[in-house]
């Protein structure tokens, strides 16, 4: 009898100990999770503050069968001397609605028309003229060189971002873009994760989350640039910054 009572007492104490450890573990996990979330939020906020000036919009005009069609696309400043990169598909799809309508009426292939103007839109709404100086259709990239005004203050662009190392699976990142004129071209941030790193044969990153558009710069939580979103094989992927800079290095100054 006494032996059973003793064993029952030990059993109760053991179960209470297990419950206590479970509670402590749960609290520990909760604290660790909260600290990690705070670190991500802090890093994302600093990255956004440091790199939002690299995000710009471009106004693009194409002449399609004697009709001018203008639209805006997202882009990324990669050089303070005036080199900007964006999605080639974004530039070529300006006036796509008109192209499709004319194709339905007349048959044949869609006429992408002629690019007649491209300009960078500054945060105050003013525009700086530019020209397409290099394209890479395979990577859906277009490089624009803007003509900077002589006034030093007006000419100042965002500094070139540091190149990020290859990310790991599920790494957190920040996509920074610009709203349109109705919202005074305010910069916006969206959290994304790296869903995969591809080598086919060039390295590309697969984003999971809200990049939302082509031509959007993506940064890690240190403020280093992972790359820019592009439309490749009908998928929105990130072209690494290292690849972008190698291509930019071929542009004659």
Buried (B, 14 or more C-beta within 10 A) or exposed (E): EEEEEEEEEEEEEEEEEEEEEEEEEEEEEEEEEEEEEEEBEEBBEBBBEBBBBBBBBBBBBBBBEEEEBEBBBBBBBBBBEBBBBBBBBBBBBBBBEBBEEBEEEEEEEBBBBEBEBBBBBBBEEEBBEBEBBBBBEEBBBBBBBBEBEEEEEEBEBBEBBEBBEEBEEEBBBBBBBBEEEEEEBEBBBBBBBBEEBBEEEEBBBBBEBBBBBBBBBBBBBEBBBBBBBBBBEEEBBBBBBBBBBEBBEEEEE
